[in-house]
Amino acid sequence: MGKSKLSKWLRSGAIKQNIKSTLKSTIDSLHSACPLKVSREIISKSLRDILHNKVFREQSEIHTRIFNWFEENPSKPSRPYAVFKKRVYSSAFFGSKAITNNYNTEQNRESSPPPVKQIFSFTDEEQGAIIEPLLNLVEKALNEFLINNEHMIPSEVVKSFAAKQHPPINTDFSNADTLNMINFVIENIKTFDKSVFHGQHKSAPVELFKNFKNNVRNKVAHGTLIDKKGRWSDHALQNIAILACDVVTCLGGNYKELYAIKERLDSKIIQKWTDKTTSEVENKNYENQLQPPKRRYDDSDFREMTKFVRDILKRLMKRKRDPNKR
């Protein structure tokens, strides 16, 4: 039996026709009248779900009354649902070091083009210090997302997923890492209501999560150094910060701390680039100072040159008048 058929039947007027004095008696009446072979628990869950729609709920005083019954007497689900353990996270930022880049004009083969120029303003250690708080905040948002929506996730789904991990993880996800949790959300995306996702990616969250998984988390675990300058250029660090902000926003997490980290990172990169430009200008000025000064001509020099030219012209004029004179 499809959920849509039951929902359609409940919305067709069955609720008003079977309203009773209590929530239990109303569900019993709906169960007796329902033409579909479903249990009382399924009817109760479907009824609760459609009454969470504010527009539908406000169409009738009866709908509001039943919704209030649900709120006053939350019933236990017929099967156990997932329970996730909340964890404590910390964040940190980074210091400053010299600017470097990995642009190398030497080619491995004559036919190979030079590598794309990438600017590395931070050392490998500094890059790690930037990435770590971003990953921590994404992991925290995933953990809170699962806790807030655990009522949607059957426990057997979690048990099956946890057992398949290498190594296996606890069913309360107390030892799950970012990869475990983001894979779980991706694999079970249909379990969640679309309303639990937010931001510009709420209609297609899987694409965003896969992008973060492949381009950030996996690169942290398996990425290689680029010309010994690290894994993350300045441009890559900014892209990671944007991706982390988008993921946390989509999960309904606290994006303000991430936005603050991104703004500090942007300011730090601008400062690094500014310092580099200033240093290059100063070095160029210093090199110019080491060059011997060029001679500058004054008025007396120009007078001497003018006199010399006039003398030459006079001699040429005399020769023109007397061609036999040498």
C-alpha positions as CSV (number, residue, x, y, z in Angstrom):
1,M,0.0,0.0,0.0
2,G,1.4,3.3,-1.0
3,K,1.6,6.1,1.5
4,S,0.1,8.5,-1.1
5,K,-3.1,6.4,-1.2
6,L,-3.6,6.6,2.5
7,S,-2.8,10.3,2.6
8,K,-5.2,11.0,-0.2
9,W,-8.0,9.1,1.6
10,L,-7.4,11.0,4.8
11,R,-7.5,14.3,3.0
12,S,-10.7,13.4,1.1
13,G,-12.9,14.1,4.2
14,A,-12.3,10.9,6.2
15,I,-11.0,12.9,9.1
16,K,-14.1,15.0,9.6
17,Q,-16.4,11.9,9.1
18,N,-14.6,9.9,11.8
19,I,-13.8,12.5,14.5
20,K,-14.4,11.3,18.0
21,S,-13.9,12.6,21.5
22,T,-10.4,11.3,21.9
23,L,-7.3,10.7,19.7
24,K,-7.4,7.0,20.3
25,S,-11.1,6.6,19.4
26,T,-10.6,8.8,16.3
27,I,-7.8,6.6,15.1
28,D,-9.9,3.5,15.8
29,S,-12.8,4.9,13.8
30,L,-10.4,5.8,10.9
31,H,-9.0,2.3,11.0
32,S,-12.4,0.7,10.8
33,A,-13.5,2.9,8.0
34,C,-10.3,2.8,6.0
35,P,-10.7,0.7,2.7
36,L,-6.9,0.0,2.7
37,K,-5.4,-2.8,4.7
38,V,-3.2,-0.8,7.1
39,S,-2.5,-0.9,10.8
40,R,-3.7,1.7,13.4
41,E,0.0,2.7,13.8
42,I,0.4,3.5,10.1
43,I,-2.9,5.5,10.1
44,S,-1.7,7.4,13.2
45,K,1.7,8.2,11.7
46,S,0.2,9.3,8.3
47,L,-2.4,11.4,10.1
48,R,0.3,13.1,12.2
49,D,2.4,13.8,9.1
50,I,-0.3,15.5,7.1
51,L,-1.4,17.6,10.1
52,H,2.1,19.0,10.3
53,N,1.2,20.8,7.1
54,K,0.1,24.2,8.5
55,V,-2.1,25.1,5.5
56,F,-4.0,21.8,5.7
57,R,-4.2,22.0,9.5
58,E,-5.8,25.4,9.5
59,Q,-8.5,24.4,7.0
60,S,-10.6,23.0,9.8
61,E,-11.0,23.3,13.5
62,I,-11.2,19.5,13.7
63,H,-7.7,19.3,12.1
64,T,-6.3,21.7,14.7
65,R,-8.0,19.8,17.5
66,I,-6.5,16.4,16.4
67,F,-3.1,18.0,15.9
68,N,-3.2,19.4,19.5
69,W,-4.1,15.9,20.7
70,F,-0.9,14.6,19.1
71,E,1.1,17.4,20.7
72,E,-0.3,16.7,24.1
73,N,0.0,13.0,24.0
74,P,2.9,12.0,21.8
75,S,2.6,8.3,21.1
76,K,5.5,5.9,21.0
77,P,6.3,4.6,17.5
78,S,5.4,1.0,16.8
79,R,9.1,0.2,16.0
80,P,12.2,1.6,17.6
81,Y,13.8,4.6,15.8
82,A,17.4,5.7,15.7
83,V,19.0,7.4,18.7
84,F,22.2,9.4,18.0
85,K,24.6,10.6,20.6
86,K,25.5,14.3,20.7
87,R,29.2,15.0,20.8
88,V,31.3,18.0,21.8
89,Y,33.3,19.8,19.1
90,S,36.0,22.4,19.2
91,S,37.3,24.8,16.6
92,A,40.6,26.6,16.0
93,F,42.1,29.1,13.5
94,F,45.6,29.6,12.2
95,G,48.7,31.7,12.4
96,S,50.8,33.2,9.6
97,K,53.9,32.3,7.7
98,A,55.6,33.3,4.4
99,I,54.0,33.3,1.1
100,T,55.0,30.6,-1.4
101,N,53.8,29.2,-4.7
102,N,54.4,26.1,-6.7
103,Y,54.6,27.6,-10.2
104,N,57.3,25.6,-12.0
105,T,58.1,26.3,-15.6
106,E,60.2,23.2,-16.1
107,Q,58.4,20.6,-18.0
108,N,58.6,16.8,-17.5
109,R,58.2,16.3,-21.2
110,E,58.6,18.8,-24.0
111,S,55.1,18.1,-25.1
112,S,53.6,18.7,-21.7
113,P,52.2,22.2,-20.8
114,P,53.4,23.9,-17.7
115,P,51.3,23.3,-14.6
116,V,48.5,25.8,-13.7
117,K,49.9,28.5,-11.5
118,Q,48.6,28.2,-7.9
119,I,49.4,30.5,-5.1
120,F,50.2,29.0,-1.7
121,S,50.2,31.6,1.0
122,F,50.2,29.1,3.8
123,T,52.5,26.3,4.8
124,D,51.3,22.7,4.8
125,E,50.7,22.9,8.6
126,E,48.8,26.2,8.3
127,Q,46.6,24.7,5.6
128,G,45.7,21.8,8.0
129,A,44.9,24.3,10.7
130,I,42.5,26.1,8.4
131,I,40.8,22.9,7.2
132,E,40.4,21.3,10.6
133,P,37.8,23.7,12.1
134,L,35.8,23.6,8.8
135,L,35.6,19.8,8.9
136,N,34.7,19.9,12.7
137,L,31.8,22.2,12.1
138,V,30.5,20.2,9.2
139,E,30.8,17.0,11.3
140,K,29.0,18.7,14.2
141,A,26.2,19.9,11.8
142,L,25.8,16.3,10.5
143,N,25.6,14.9,14.0
144,E,23.0,17.5,15.1
145,F,21.0,16.9,11.9
146,L,20.7,13.2,12.6
147,I,19.7,13.8,16.2
148,N,17.1,16.3,15.2
149,N,15.6,14.0,12.6
150,E,16.1,10.6,14.2
151,H,12.3,10.2,14.5
152,M,12.3,9.7,10.7
153,I,14.9,6.9,10.6
154,P,14.0,3.3,11.4
155,S,16.6,1.7,13.8
156,E,17.0,-1.3,11.5
157,V,18.3,1.1,8.7
158,V,20.9,2.4,11.1
159,K,21.9,-1.1,12.3
160,S,22.3,-2.3,8.7
161,F,24.4,0.7,7.8
162,A,26.6,0.6,10.9
163,A,27.4,-3.1,10.4
164,K,28.6,-2.5,6.8
165,Q,31.2,0.1,7.8
166,H,34.9,-0.8,8.0
167,P,35.5,-0.9,10.9
168,P,31.8,-1.2,12.1
169,I,30.5,1.8,14.0
170,N,28.1,2.0,16.9
171,T,24.4,2.2,16.1
172,D,24.1,5.5,18.0
173,F,26.9,6.9,15.8
174,S,29.0,7.9,18.8
175,N,32.1,6.9,17.0
176,A,31.0,7.8,13.4
177,D,33.2,10.2,11.5
178,T,32.3,12.8,8.8
179,L,32.5,10.2,6.0
180,N,30.2,7.7,7.9
181,M,27.5,10.4,8.5
182,I,27.6,12.0,5.1
183,N,27.4,8.6,3.4
184,F,24.5,7.7,5.6
185,V,22.6,10.8,4.7
186,I,23.3,10.3,1.0
187,E,22.3,6.6,1.0
188,N,19.1,7.3,2.9
189,I,18.1,10.7,1.5
190,K,14.6,9.6,0.7
191,T,14.0,8.8,4.4
192,F,14.1,12.5,5.2
193,D,11.4,15.1,4.6
194,K,12.4,17.7,2.0
195,S,11.5,20.3,4.6
196,V,14.5,19.4,6.7
197,F,16.9,20.8,4.2
198,H,17.5,24.5,3.7
199,G,19.3,27.1,1.6
200,Q,19.9,27.1,-2.2
201,H,20.7,23.4,-2.3
202,K,17.6,22.2,-0.4
203,S,16.0,20.8,-3.6
204,A,19.2,18.7,-4.5
205,P,21.2,18.2,-1.3
206,V,22.8,14.9,-2.5
207,E,24.9,16.7,-5.2
208,L,26.2,19.1,-2.6
209,F,27.0,16.4,-0.1
210,K,28.8,14.3,-2.8
211,N,30.8,17.4,-3.9
212,F,32.0,18.0,-0.3
213,K,32.8,14.3,0.2
214,N,34.8,13.9,-2.9
215,N,36.6,17.3,-3.1
216,V,37.2,18.0,0.6
217,R,36.9,15.0,2.9
218,N,38.5,12.4,0.6
219,K,41.3,14.9,-0.4
220,V,42.1,15.4,3.3
221,A,42.4,11.7,3.8
222,H,44.2,10.8,0.5
223,G,45.3,14.0,-1.2
224,T,49.0,14.4,-2.3
225,L,51.2,17.4,-1.9
226,I,51.5,19.8,-4.8
227,D,55.2,20.6,-5.4
228,K,55.8,20.1,-1.7
229,K,53.7,23.2,-1.0
230,G,50.7,21.4,0.5
231,R,47.4,20.2,-0.7
232,W,45.4,23.4,-0.7
233,S,46.2,26.6,-2.7
234,D,44.6,29.8,-1.6
235,H,41.8,29.4,-4.2
236,A,41.2,25.8,-3.0
237,L,40.9,26.9,0.6
238,Q,38.3,29.5,-0.3
239,N,36.3,26.9,-2.2
240,I,36.4,24.6,0.7
241,A,35.2,27.3,3.1
242,I,32.3,28.0,0.7
243,L,31.4,24.3,0.4
244,A,31.4,23.9,4.2
245,C,29.1,26.9,4.6
246,D,26.7,25.5,2.0
247,V,26.7,22.0,3.7
248,V,26.0,23.4,7.2
249,T,23.3,25.8,5.8
250,C,21.6,22.9,3.9
251,L,21.6,20.8,7.1
252,G,20.0,23.6,9.1
253,G,23.1,24.0,11.3
254,N,24.7,27.1,12.9
255,Y,26.3,28.7,9.9
256,K,27.4,32.0,11.6
257,E,30.6,30.5,13.0
258,L,31.5,29.1,9.6
259,Y,30.8,32.4,7.9
260,A,33.1,34.2,10.4
261,I,35.9,31.7,9.7
262,K,35.5,32.2,5.9
263,E,35.6,36.0,6.4
264,R,38.8,35.7,8.4
265,L,40.3,33.4,5.8
266,D,39.5,35.9,3.0
267,S,41.0,38.8,5.0
268,K,44.1,36.7,5.7
269,I,44.6,35.8,2.1
270,I,44.2,39.5,1.0
271,Q,46.7,40.5,3.6
272,K,49.2,37.9,2.4
273,W,48.8,39.0,-1.2
274,T,49.2,42.7,-0.2
275,D,52.3,42.0,1.8
276,K,53.8,40.0,-1.1
277,T,53.1,42.8,-3.6
278,T,54.6,45.4,-1.2
279,S,57.7,43.2,-0.7
280,E,58.2,42.8,-4.4
281,V,58.0,46.6,-5.0
282,E,60.5,47.3,-2.2
283,N,62.9,44.7,-3.6
284,K,62.6,46.3,-7.1
285,N,63.3,49.7,-5.6
286,Y,66.3,48.4,-3.8
287,E,67.7,46.8,-7.0
288,N,67.3,50.1,-8.8
289,Q,69.3,51.8,-6.0
290,L,72.2,49.5,-6.6
291,Q,72.5,50.5,-10.3
292,P,75.0,53.3,-11.1
293,P,73.1,56.6,-11.6
294,K,72.7,57.8,-15.1
295,R,74.3,61.1,-16.0
296,R,71.9,64.0,-16.1
297,Y,72.6,67.0,-18.4
298,D,72.3,70.5,-17.2
299,D,71.9,73.9,-19.1
300,S,75.7,74.3,-19.6
301,D,75.8,70.9,-21.3
302,F,73.1,71.9,-23.7
303,R,74.8,75.2,-24.4
304,E,78.0,73.4,-25.4
305,M,76.2,71.0,-27.6
306,T,74.3,73.9,-29.3
307,K,77.6,75.8,-29.9
308,F,79.2,72.6,-31.4
309,V,76.3,72.1,-33.8
310,R,76.3,75.8,-34.9
311,D,80.1,75.6,-35.7
312,I,79.5,72.5,-37.8
313,L,76.7,74.2,-39.8
314,K,78.9,77.3,-40.4
315,R,81.7,75.2,-41.9
316,L,79.2,73.4,-44.1
317,M,77.8,76.7,-45.4
318,K,81.3,77.9,-46.3
319,R,82.1,74.8,-48.2
320,K,78.9,75.1,-50.1
321,R,79.8,78.7,-51.2
322,D,83.4,77.8,-52.2
323,P,83.5,74.2,-53.4
324,N,87.3,74.4,-54.3
325,K,88.2,75.2,-50.7
326,R,89.1,72.3,-48.6
